[in-house]
Amino acid sequence: MCEEQTVSLVDVLEEDEELEEEASAVLAGSDSDHCSYPQGYVKRQALYACNTCTPKGSEAAGICLACSYKCHEGHDLFELYTKRNFRCDCGNGKFSELQCKLHPDKDEVNSLNKYSQNFFGVYCTCGRPYPDPEDQVEDEMIQCVVCEDWLHGRHLGCVVPDCVELQEMICESCMKTHSFLWTYASHLAVPGGAAEVKEETAKKPTIPIKEEEVDDAIEPSCKRSREEVEPRCRLKELQVIGQKRVQSGAVFWPSPWRSKLCSCRMCQLRLLEAGLSFLLDESDTVLAYENKGKNSEQRRQEDDPLMSALDNLNHVQQLEIIHGYNDMKTELKDFLQRFAAEGKVSLPPDRSSVL
């Protein structure tokens, strides 16, 4: 007779912990009960696009987590992960036959929202869906922090480094659009992503000193005093150093890189005009958003009465609960598989019109 394997209740409850953490990281930072529209352009939130209401050929639109549950139950949805500075479109002028159940009073258009091919279910430079039933190559998708499109690792034009989840990526297209980022890439980016060029030391050009400048040095003007208060431009200093890299392929950046960008007045203006001011905000990162979601979920679990009661149970009581939990888990999976097969979302009976 085989010896019965002993499994603790904690082991059972932690069986799917990794998947639950991933879901919590994305969803716990968003409200699943209330439309996010009243919050305005949310700094970062989980978003979806409805292929049923706004299919390809129509205007792109995005909906918040709560509206994906309450207003688009049973619809064909594209999961967009997270996007920055977006306001929920559900039920606005882009939806001809649907009214938002949670917040119907919306402007016709959210003019500051930015849309991409992702809102029609296609990604990367290859313009393919994800998951792609015709793609037999196992490859991870990585999001560009600038355009927020998702690209296959093999289509980045560079070697994907280790620990990629702790780094940020800017795709080649965005690097070429904002060419000043290549200067930062030479000094701040993860090395080895693309072929490197030997370091070149650029000499400062000798500029003749004018007589007026000498006089100004003797008697500083108010203008000169103001200029001395201005912080030095870190970008110009890096340009003078002259280290270069081949300007091709995507670029990966280690987590503290944003804090090393120049924030002088001229560079702030440059970033503002390019629509890149968010790069100076370290809380804008997806990692910061995910950590916020994980912390919220962790606090919720600490208040869970079931977990608190575990310390008061003896071994026999734990085994009894394990058997009951396994039976419930099997029945729940069978129940949810019916919804998955029909492409529906399961909701509590008092919140769903379809049972």
DRENDRENSE-190012 format. One line per field, with one value per residue: x, y, z of N, C-alpha, C in turn; residue number from 1; residue in one letter. Coordinates in steps of 0.02 Angstrom, whole numbers. Layout:
// residues N
n.xx: (X,...);
n.yy: (Y,...);
n.zz: (Z,...);
ca.xx: (X,...);
ca.yy: (Y,...);
ca.zz: (Z,...);
c.xx: (X,...);
c.yy: (Y,...);
c.zz: (Z,...);
gumi: (NUM,...);
vexkol: (A,...);
***
This chain:
// residues 355
n.xx: (42,29,108,13,18,59,-19,-25,-153,-118,-29,-118,-199,-106,-78,-114,-54,41,-20,-130,-68,-16,-134,-188,-93,-118,-256,-294,-259,-357,-531,-660,-795,-846,-865,-726,-732,-774,-657,-579,-440,-359,-211,-145,-219,-309,-362,-484,-539,-684,-728,-850,-934,-857,-791,-657,-630,-719,-722,-585,-595,-589,-619,-650,-605,-718,-827,-803,-846,-980,-1050,-1015,-1031,-1014,-972,-852,-697,-545,-401,-306,-206,-123,-144,-86,-148,-287,-460,-615,-711,-834,-996,-998,-997,-940,-1001,-1133,-1248,-1250,-1267,-1183,-1196,-1152,-1103,-1182,-1183,-1082,-953,-956,-836,-674,-552,-416,-374,-266,-246,-213,-159,-180,-307,-388,-355,-231,-51,123,257,228,93,0,-125,-143,-169,-89,-155,-93,41,176,288,362,361,392,292,330,307,318,371,342,257,172,135,135,268,340,476,569,556,613,736,851,949,859,873,916,805,701,579,604,647,630,569,602,542,616,558,503,620,685,596,606,744,841,845,938,1060,1049,1034,1161,1228,1147,1068,1035,1178,1238,1124,1113,1226,1377,1465,1634,1693,1700,1793,1740,1799,1782,1734,1841,1796,1806,1830,1727,1741,1637,1595,1697,1686,1564,1594,1665,1574,1439,1281,1103,1039,1139,1155,1035,1048,1150,1087,1009,998,1128,1129,1104,1090,1161,1289,1311,1310,1427,1523,1524,1509,1448,1320,1261,1126,1002,873,776,782,834,806,873,792,813,830,752,763,884,875,887,819,814,755,747,753,640,543,570,534,399,347,368,279,320,331,299,406,487,426,434,337,254,282,247,286,280,143,98,156,83,-43,-17,15,-108,-186,-120,-144,-281,-287,-227,-327,-415,-529,-524,-388,-337,-393,-325,-219,-282,-329,-326,-231,-319,-436,-391,-368,-498,-554,-474,-516,-648,-625,-557,-660,-752,-673,-657,-791,-815,-724,-777,-897,-856,-792,-893,-935,-818,-809,-913,-873,-909,-928,-921,-1031,-1091,-1255,-1344,-1295,-1293,-1382,-1390,-1392);
n.yy: (-60,108,247,377,537,685,837,1007,1126,1254,1230,1188,1301,1386,1338,1391,1513,1592,1622,1692,1802,1866,1904,1986,2086,2158,2184,2222,2352,2422,2471,2359,2373,2501,2619,2697,2820,2945,2980,3042,3060,2924,2886,2760,2609,2451,2397,2364,2313,2309,2193,2158,2270,2375,2336,2295,2423,2511,2653,2659,2608,2608,2518,2518,2411,2381,2408,2312,2200,2230,2295,2234,2098,1934,1976,1987,2015,2110,2096,2223,2240,2359,2536,2705,2865,2866,2877,2803,2742,2681,2668,2796,2914,2828,2709,2645,2571,2543,2581,2642,2554,2589,2721,2820,2953,3027,3116,3140,3105,3059,3161,3162,3033,2901,2792,2631,2497,2393,2402,2339,2211,2169,2159,2210,2232,2146,2141,2046,1942,1908,1779,1697,1588,1536,1546,1455,1471,1484,1626,1771,1917,2088,2246,2409,2554,2679,2693,2593,2478,2300,2189,2048,1956,1912,2004,2123,2166,2155,2079,1998,2038,1955,1940,2021,2067,2159,2269,2407,2434,2516,2528,2509,2594,2699,2747,2799,2897,2985,3041,3094,3010,2913,2960,2953,2815,2767,2780,2745,2633,2453,2359,2275,2248,2287,2297,2371,2528,2581,2677,2850,2992,3150,3309,3467,3605,3742,3898,4064,4195,4331,4510,4570,4467,4454,4574,4551,4450,4517,4610,4540,4515,4529,4435,4340,4295,4230,4127,4053,3994,3902,3725,3617,3548,3384,3304,3372,3362,3225,3213,3278,3192,3089,2950,2817,2713,2586,2642,2559,2436,2382,2456,2415,2460,2482,2474,2598,2699,2809,2905,2960,3040,3200,3342,3476,3642,3660,3528,3473,3544,3494,3359,3376,3431,3323,3235,3154,3174,3090,3007,3059,3027,2913,2835,2805,2687,2518,2421,2486,2506,2372,2329,2406,2349,2219,2245,2293,2179,2095,2157,2137,1998,1979,2018,1917,1808,1668,1634,1684,1598,1479,1450,1406,1280,1102,959,859,930,1015,924,883,1001,1017,911,950,1073,1033,962,1066,1147,1069,1060,1196,1225,1148,1214,1344,1316,1300,1431,1483,1411,1467,1595,1687,1796,1757,1806,1862,1805,1911,2013,1985,1962,1850,1681);
n.zz: (0,-45,31,95,23,105,104,135,180,146,40,-58,-77,-129,-253,-379,-370,-440,-565,-517,-460,-571,-636,-538,-534,-651,-649,-518,-498,-559,-562,-543,-533,-556,-687,-761,-818,-753,-687,-777,-888,-858,-770,-785,-836,-843,-1002,-1132,-1296,-1396,-1509,-1557,-1547,-1602,-1733,-1851,-1968,-1918,-1803,-1690,-1519,-1340,-1188,-1011,-870,-787,-874,-971,-906,-865,-970,-1089,-1085,-1143,-1267,-1404,-1353,-1354,-1261,-1197,-1107,-1018,-1035,-1048,-988,-1030,-1070,-1034,-1169,-1179,-1240,-1296,-1435,-1528,-1520,-1593,-1561,-1426,-1256,-1115,-964,-841,-834,-922,-965,-1063,-1155,-1333,-1397,-1341,-1350,-1319,-1309,-1365,-1502,-1577,-1687,-1602,-1546,-1634,-1623,-1674,-1678,-1659,-1781,-1879,-1887,-1837,-1753,-1574,-1461,-1601,-1710,-1822,-1803,-1763,-1688,-1531,-1440,-1345,-1310,-1307,-1234,-1301,-1219,-1263,-1386,-1347,-1413,-1442,-1470,-1554,-1487,-1582,-1682,-1648,-1686,-1613,-1481,-1356,-1189,-1031,-887,-932,-888,-791,-854,-970,-1136,-1289,-1448,-1613,-1709,-1632,-1574,-1685,-1722,-1615,-1609,-1522,-1415,-1441,-1398,-1259,-1254,-1285,-1166,-1058,-1085,-1089,-1119,-1268,-1337,-1470,-1610,-1561,-1576,-1578,-1441,-1459,-1432,-1423,-1460,-1383,-1479,-1513,-1463,-1507,-1390,-1363,-1349,-1280,-1200,-1110,-1040,-985,-899,-803,-753,-706,-781,-748,-823,-843,-713,-692,-784,-727,-623,-683,-707,-767,-932,-950,-1061,-1162,-1109,-1118,-1255,-1288,-1236,-1329,-1350,-1446,-1524,-1636,-1728,-1732,-1717,-1573,-1407,-1245,-1076,-913,-750,-670,-765,-805,-706,-733,-843,-922,-844,-866,-909,-1050,-1096,-1037,-1108,-1236,-1220,-1189,-1308,-1391,-1341,-1237,-1101,-997,-978,-881,-768,-648,-589,-690,-752,-809,-721,-597,-590,-588,-467,-379,-396,-349,-216,-170,-183,-96,27,32,43,166,249,235,306,297,276,394,485,472,559,671,650,665,603,553,531,432,326,299,250,138,53,31,-31,-149,-215,-236,-318,-434,-480,-502,-605,-710,-726,-765,-884,-976,-998,-1052,-1172,-1241,-1252,-1154,-1009,-840,-714,-550,-499,-467,-541,-672,-822,-891,-864);
ca.xx: (0,70,99,-25,57,31,-20,-57,-204,-82,-3,-174,-221,-53,-65,-118,-34,77,-68,-171,-27,-12,-199,-195,-48,-148,-325,-306,-250,-416,-595,-701,-866,-867,-834,-671,-741,-774,-589,-544,-389,-327,-139,-135,-273,-321,-409,-508,-574,-739,-732,-921,-963,-815,-747,-611,-667,-752,-675,-556,-622,-565,-664,-618,-616,-787,-871,-793,-888,-1051,-1082,-995,-1033,-1029,-945,-784,-655,-472,-369,-252,-161,-133,-126,-81,-185,-343,-527,-659,-754,-894,-1060,-996,-1017,-912,-1043,-1198,-1304,-1238,-1263,-1148,-1241,-1123,-1097,-1205,-1172,-1013,-942,-958,-769,-620,-505,-346,-356,-224,-265,-164,-185,-198,-379,-422,-332,-168,7,190,270,201,21,-35,-162,-113,-125,-94,-162,-50,111,199,350,352,397,358,275,358,274,358,346,323,196,133,120,169,308,373,547,608,547,638,798,905,948,819,916,887,766,668,521,627,673,583,591,578,550,658,519,499,688,700,552,634,815,884,849,998,1114,1039,1044,1233,1255,1102,1032,1066,1227,1235,1060,1127,1298,1403,1519,1686,1684,1739,1796,1731,1830,1743,1762,1868,1756,1839,1795,1714,1757,1578,1591,1746,1656,1508,1623,1686,1513,1385,1215,1048,1026,1190,1141,979,1073,1191,1042,983,1039,1164,1092,1137,1090,1217,1350,1319,1326,1497,1565,1532,1501,1393,1302,1226,1057,955,846,745,830,810,831,867,738,821,854,713,788,947,861,893,755,822,697,745,738,569,506,580,492,329,330,369,229,357,341,290,470,517,385,450,276,217,302,202,309,252,71,90,171,26,-95,3,9,-179,-210,-89,-181,-346,-278,-212,-390,-457,-541,-505,-317,-325,-416,-284,-177,-322,-354,-280,-216,-379,-482,-363,-380,-569,-564,-440,-560,-704,-599,-544,-725,-779,-631,-674,-857,-809,-690,-826,-946,-826,-774,-951,-932,-760,-825,-960,-844,-946,-898,-963,-1044,-1137,-1324,-1378,-1264,-1294,-1448,-1385,-1370);
ca.yy: (0,168,294,435,598,737,903,1055,1169,1310,1208,1185,1369,1421,1301,1436,1580,1630,1649,1741,1862,1901,1936,2040,2141,2197,2203,2250,2424,2450,2460,2311,2386,2568,2645,2743,2883,3006,2995,3077,3021,2887,2882,2694,2563,2394,2416,2313,2338,2262,2177,2152,2337,2418,2292,2326,2463,2564,2693,2624,2628,2568,2516,2503,2344,2373,2406,2248,2152,2247,2318,2195,2028,1891,2003,1967,2068,2107,2120,2269,2245,2426,2595,2766,2926,2846,2886,2751,2761,2639,2700,2864,2920,2775,2650,2665,2533,2524,2633,2619,2541,2614,2794,2835,3024,3035,3156,3101,3080,3076,3185,3151,2962,2879,2726,2597,2436,2347,2407,2294,2143,2152,2184,2202,2256,2096,2152,1983,1938,1869,1728,1687,1516,1515,1554,1396,1488,1508,1690,1817,1983,2139,2309,2470,2601,2742,2683,2543,2420,2239,2161,1984,1962,1901,2060,2184,2187,2154,2022,2011,2022,1918,1980,2074,2093,2213,2321,2438,2429,2564,2495,2544,2647,2756,2774,2839,2956,3029,3023,3115,2954,2873,2985,2920,2742,2752,2784,2720,2572,2388,2346,2212,2239,2294,2303,2433,2562,2599,2743,2903,3051,3211,3367,3528,3653,3803,3955,4126,4235,4398,4562,4582,4413,4470,4626,4520,4410,4563,4637,4495,4544,4491,4378,4290,4267,4182,4069,4013,3956,3846,3664,3598,3501,3319,3278,3403,3333,3158,3222,3298,3133,3061,2877,2803,2644,2580,2664,2511,2388,2407,2470,2397,2507,2457,2508,2668,2743,2871,2955,2987,3084,3270,3376,3548,3674,3646,3457,3464,3570,3446,3300,3396,3438,3256,3193,3105,3198,3035,2973,3087,3004,2843,2799,2790,2622,2461,2386,2522,2491,2303,2325,2436,2299,2164,2268,2296,2111,2068,2184,2104,1930,1981,2027,1860,1769,1598,1628,1698,1542,1420,1436,1377,1214,1045,924,824,981,1039,873,885,1060,1004,869,992,1123,1001,949,1130,1171,1029,1081,1264,1224,1123,1267,1399,1293,1312,1501,1492,1383,1512,1662,1730,1813,1734,1857,1841,1804,1975,2063,1960,1948,1785,1629);
ca.zz: (0,-50,85,73,21,147,74,180,149,117,-25,-105,-91,-167,-315,-437,-345,-490,-612,-482,-451,-636,-648,-488,-552,-704,-635,-452,-501,-592,-527,-581,-521,-577,-748,-745,-855,-710,-665,-831,-923,-803,-780,-814,-816,-887,-1055,-1179,-1356,-1412,-1580,-1573,-1555,-1645,-1772,-1898,-2016,-1881,-1764,-1633,-1454,-1284,-1131,-948,-843,-764,-932,-1005,-869,-857,-1031,-1148,-1067,-1200,-1329,-1424,-1327,-1359,-1199,-1216,-1049,-990,-1075,-1007,-1004,-1073,-1041,-1060,-1226,-1181,-1250,-1324,-1505,-1569,-1512,-1621,-1535,-1357,-1205,-1055,-908,-779,-838,-990,-983,-1087,-1215,-1395,-1413,-1296,-1400,-1300,-1312,-1421,-1525,-1620,-1716,-1548,-1533,-1680,-1610,-1708,-1641,-1686,-1849,-1925,-1892,-1826,-1689,-1520,-1490,-1673,-1723,-1878,-1783,-1725,-1652,-1463,-1435,-1299,-1335,-1263,-1248,-1306,-1169,-1295,-1426,-1310,-1454,-1420,-1524,-1544,-1474,-1643,-1728,-1616,-1718,-1564,-1436,-1296,-1131,-975,-839,-972,-852,-748,-897,-1016,-1205,-1338,-1513,-1661,-1741,-1585,-1566,-1744,-1720,-1564,-1619,-1466,-1368,-1456,-1355,-1194,-1262,-1285,-1098,-1006,-1105,-1077,-1172,-1304,-1373,-1541,-1622,-1533,-1611,-1531,-1410,-1490,-1388,-1462,-1428,-1386,-1527,-1482,-1483,-1488,-1340,-1387,-1301,-1238,-1151,-1058,-999,-949,-845,-751,-723,-725,-789,-716,-866,-830,-648,-701,-820,-682,-580,-723,-703,-828,-974,-949,-1129,-1197,-1081,-1147,-1327,-1292,-1224,-1395,-1356,-1493,-1539,-1700,-1719,-1761,-1670,-1512,-1353,-1178,-1026,-844,-714,-647,-818,-810,-657,-759,-899,-905,-830,-871,-940,-1122,-1107,-1020,-1165,-1290,-1205,-1194,-1380,-1421,-1308,-1198,-1033,-950,-966,-820,-712,-635,-570,-751,-779,-799,-661,-540,-589,-566,-396,-344,-397,-305,-147,-154,-175,-35,84,33,67,238,284,219,366,288,288,465,525,462,617,725,628,673,540,529,504,368,275,281,209,74,10,10,-78,-213,-247,-260,-373,-494,-504,-527,-671,-759,-736,-802,-952,-1019,-1017,-1096,-1237,-1274,-1253,-1108,-945,-785,-664,-498,-524,-459,-585,-740,-849,-925,-818);
c.xx: (44,56,64,18,22,37,-56,-108,-171,-55,-58,-194,-169,-39,-66,-97,-1,29,-111,-133,-23,-77,-208,-152,-80,-216,-336,-296,-308,-479,-639,-776,-891,-829,-782,-679,-740,-705,-550,-495,-344,-253,-118,-191,-276,-374,-426,-536,-626,-745,-805,-951,-923,-766,-702,-650,-706,-700,-650,-585,-595,-613,-627,-637,-689,-836,-864,-835,-962,-1086,-1068,-990,-1054,-1003,-874,-737,-581,-444,-308,-200,-172,-112,-126,-127,-244,-409,-575,-707,-823,-958,-1057,-1013,-990,-953,-1114,-1257,-1296,-1233,-1229,-1197,-1216,-1118,-1117,-1192,-1100,-1011,-941,-890,-721,-560,-432,-326,-313,-240,-212,-198,-206,-273,-420,-392,-270,-110,70,196,242,125,-20,-73,-121,-167,-140,-98,-117,24,131,262,332,394,357,345,299,329,324,329,325,258,148,106,158,205,336,447,590,602,573,703,856,899,907,860,879,849,730,609,539,653,617,613,561,593,591,622,516,567,705,657,579,709,860,891,911,1057,1109,1054,1118,1261,1212,1070,1070,1115,1214,1170,1070,1202,1322,1458,1570,1675,1730,1736,1794,1762,1784,1775,1786,1830,1792,1797,1789,1728,1698,1573,1640,1718,1601,1534,1645,1626,1454,1319,1164,1033,1075,1178,1086,1003,1114,1148,1015,1027,1072,1123,1131,1141,1148,1284,1364,1337,1400,1544,1575,1528,1440,1378,1264,1153,1009,932,815,798,797,845,822,820,752,836,815,739,852,937,867,825,763,762,691,727,666,525,510,535,418,306,327,316,261,369,336,356,505,480,398,390,233,229,249,221,281,178,58,104,115,-31,-80,-4,-64,-207,-182,-125,-249,-340,-262,-275,-437,-467,-521,-431,-300,-343,-372,-244,-216,-349,-302,-274,-278,-428,-457,-376,-452,-584,-532,-486,-619,-684,-587,-608,-754,-739,-647,-741,-854,-776,-738,-876,-918,-807,-832,-952,-875,-774,-871,-935,-880,-906,-946,-969,-1089,-1208,-1358,-1349,-1270,-1366,-1449,-1357,-1359);
c.yy: (62,215,356,498,652,804,951,1097,1230,1292,1209,1256,1406,1389,1346,1507,1622,1662,1703,1806,1902,1938,1995,2100,2186,2225,2237,2325,2460,2430,2415,2324,2453,2590,2698,2811,2945,3026,3033,3031,2987,2876,2815,2648,2505,2413,2357,2349,2286,2253,2169,2221,2382,2374,2331,2362,2519,2605,2653,2652,2582,2572,2495,2433,2333,2368,2341,2194,2166,2264,2274,2121,1986,1916,1977,2024,2056,2135,2160,2278,2314,2479,2656,2821,2912,2855,2837,2778,2728,2681,2770,2862,2866,2711,2668,2631,2513,2585,2604,2612,2574,2690,2816,2906,3036,3084,3111,3068,3102,3096,3172,3078,2947,2807,2697,2535,2386,2346,2366,2224,2122,2189,2177,2232,2208,2102,2089,1984,1902,1845,1717,1613,1490,1519,1496,1410,1514,1571,1736,1884,2034,2207,2367,2521,2668,2734,2633,2487,2360,2208,2093,1996,1956,1957,2126,2209,2190,2091,2040,1991,1980,1967,2037,2104,2151,2272,2350,2436,2486,2535,2539,2603,2708,2787,2819,2902,3008,3017,3044,3059,2910,2896,2954,2845,2724,2747,2749,2652,2509,2374,2280,2200,2243,2301,2371,2462,2582,2669,2793,2964,3113,3270,3428,3576,3716,3862,4019,4167,4306,4449,4574,4530,4425,4522,4597,4479,4455,4591,4593,4531,4502,4428,4322,4256,4215,4119,4023,3971,3895,3785,3649,3546,3435,3290,3307,3375,3264,3162,3240,3238,3094,2986,2862,2729,2643,2597,2619,2462,2421,2416,2451,2441,2477,2502,2579,2718,2809,2926,2988,3032,3156,3302,3451,3577,3658,3573,3440,3487,3522,3385,3316,3400,3371,3210,3140,3127,3142,2999,2999,3064,2929,2802,2782,2719,2568,2424,2419,2509,2420,2295,2354,2385,2241,2183,2271,2226,2080,2093,2151,2034,1928,1989,1968,1817,1696,1588,1639,1638,1481,1401,1401,1307,1160,1009,890,874,1008,990,873,944,1051,965,910,1044,1093,985,1013,1155,1134,1051,1152,1267,1200,1177,1323,1380,1304,1384,1514,1468,1429,1584,1711,1744,1792,1789,1830,1847,1872,2029,2044,1945,1880,1734,1564);
c.zz: (0,7,59,77,62,112,121,143,116,48,-78,-125,-133,-235,-376,-419,-399,-541,-580,-473,-515,-650,-601,-507,-604,-682,-568,-450,-534,-554,-570,-573,-548,-639,-729,-778,-811,-686,-718,-866,-870,-820,-811,-790,-865,-938,-1100,-1240,-1375,-1487,-1603,-1589,-1603,-1684,-1819,-1953,-1983,-1843,-1704,-1568,-1401,-1226,-1068,-924,-824,-822,-971,-972,-876,-923,-1092,-1132,-1128,-1267,-1343,-1406,-1341,-1294,-1218,-1161,-1018,-1040,-1029,-1033,-1051,-1034,-1074,-1113,-1224,-1187,-1279,-1399,-1550,-1566,-1534,-1588,-1462,-1312,-1143,-998,-844,-777,-908,-1012,-1000,-1145,-1275,-1410,-1357,-1338,-1382,-1299,-1373,-1438,-1571,-1649,-1663,-1535,-1582,-1677,-1647,-1675,-1682,-1756,-1901,-1931,-1883,-1759,-1636,-1474,-1564,-1688,-1778,-1861,-1738,-1684,-1582,-1453,-1388,-1333,-1283,-1284,-1251,-1258,-1200,-1334,-1394,-1354,-1426,-1479,-1505,-1531,-1536,-1693,-1700,-1649,-1670,-1522,-1374,-1235,-1079,-929,-874,-935,-805,-788,-939,-1086,-1246,-1407,-1560,-1693,-1696,-1574,-1626,-1747,-1671,-1560,-1562,-1414,-1381,-1413,-1286,-1199,-1259,-1214,-1046,-1022,-1087,-1133,-1206,-1341,-1448,-1549,-1598,-1577,-1560,-1504,-1444,-1444,-1432,-1425,-1435,-1435,-1490,-1509,-1461,-1440,-1365,-1330,-1254,-1184,-1094,-1011,-956,-890,-787,-713,-744,-729,-753,-757,-851,-762,-652,-735,-775,-636,-617,-717,-770,-866,-979,-1020,-1169,-1173,-1111,-1221,-1335,-1281,-1288,-1402,-1399,-1498,-1605,-1688,-1757,-1708,-1609,-1458,-1287,-1126,-956,-804,-690,-701,-822,-764,-682,-821,-876,-896,-830,-911,-1014,-1136,-1089,-1078,-1224,-1281,-1212,-1267,-1414,-1391,-1264,-1126,-981,-935,-903,-758,-701,-613,-630,-775,-765,-736,-598,-533,-564,-492,-354,-340,-350,-232,-124,-141,-112,27,90,62,142,280,273,282,359,303,362,508,520,524,673,707,642,606,511,498,437,312,252,235,140,27,-14,-41,-147,-251,-276,-320,-438,-523,-533,-596,-725,-776,-780,-873,-1001,-1043,-1065,-1166,-1277,-1279,-1209,-1046,-890,-732,-610,-523,-519,-505,-658,-762,-883,-876,-856);
gumi: (1,2,3,4,5,6,7,8,9,10,11,12,13,14,15,16,17,18,19,20,21,22,23,24,25,26,27,28,29,30,31,32,33,34,35,36,37,38,39,40,41,42,43,44,45,46,47,48,49,50,51,52,53,54,55,56,57,58,59,60,61,62,63,64,65,66,67,68,69,70,71,72,73,74,75,76,77,78,79,80,81,82,83,84,85,86,87,88,89,90,91,92,93,94,95,96,97,98,99,100,101,102,103,104,105,106,107,108,109,110,111,112,113,114,115,116,117,118,119,120,121,122,123,124,125,126,127,128,129,130,131,132,133,134,135,136,137,138,139,140,141,142,143,144,145,146,147,148,149,150,151,152,153,154,155,156,157,158,159,160,161,162,163,164,165,166,167,168,169,170,171,172,173,174,175,176,177,178,179,180,181,182,183,184,185,186,187,188,189,190,191,192,193,194,195,196,197,198,199,200,201,202,203,204,205,206,207,208,209,210,211,212,213,214,215,216,217,218,219,220,221,222,223,224,225,226,227,228,229,230,231,232,233,234,235,236,237,238,239,240,241,242,243,244,245,246,247,248,249,250,251,252,253,254,255,256,257,258,259,260,261,262,263,264,265,266,267,268,269,270,271,272,273,274,275,276,277,278,279,280,281,282,283,284,285,286,287,288,289,290,291,292,293,294,295,296,297,298,299,300,301,302,303,304,305,306,307,308,309,310,311,312,313,314,315,316,317,318,319,320,321,322,323,324,325,326,327,328,329,330,331,332,333,334,335,336,337,338,339,340,341,342,343,344,345,346,347,348,349,350,351,352,353,354,355);
vexkol: (M,C,E,E,Q,T,V,S,L,V,D,V,L,E,E,D,E,E,L,E,E,E,A,S,A,V,L,A,G,S,D,S,D,H,C,S,Y,P,Q,G,Y,V,K,R,Q,A,L,Y,A,C,N,T,C,T,P,K,G,S,E,A,A,G,I,C,L,A,C,S,Y,K,C,H,E,G,H,D,L,F,E,L,Y,T,K,R,N,F,R,C,D,C,G,N,G,K,F,S,E,L,Q,C,K,L,H,P,D,K,D,E,V,N,S,L,N,K,Y,S,Q,N,F,F,G,V,Y,C,T,C,G,R,P,Y,P,D,P,E,D,Q,V,E,D,E,M,I,Q,C,V,V,C,E,D,W,L,H,G,R,H,L,G,C,V,V,P,D,C,V,E,L,Q,E,M,I,C,E,S,C,M,K,T,H,S,F,L,W,T,Y,A,S,H,L,A,V,P,G,G,A,A,E,V,K,E,E,T,A,K,K,P,T,I,P,I,K,E,E,E,V,D,D,A,I,E,P,S,C,K,R,S,R,E,E,V,E,P,R,C,R,L,K,E,L,Q,V,I,G,Q,K,R,V,Q,S,G,A,V,F,W,P,S,P,W,R,S,K,L,C,S,C,R,M,C,Q,L,R,L,L,E,A,G,L,S,F,L,L,D,E,S,D,T,V,L,A,Y,E,N,K,G,K,N,S,E,Q,R,R,Q,E,D,D,P,L,M,S,A,L,D,N,L,N,H,V,Q,Q,L,E,I,I,H,G,Y,N,D,M,K,T,E,L,K,D,F,L,Q,R,F,A,A,E,G,K,V,S,L,P,P,D,R,S,S,V,L);
***
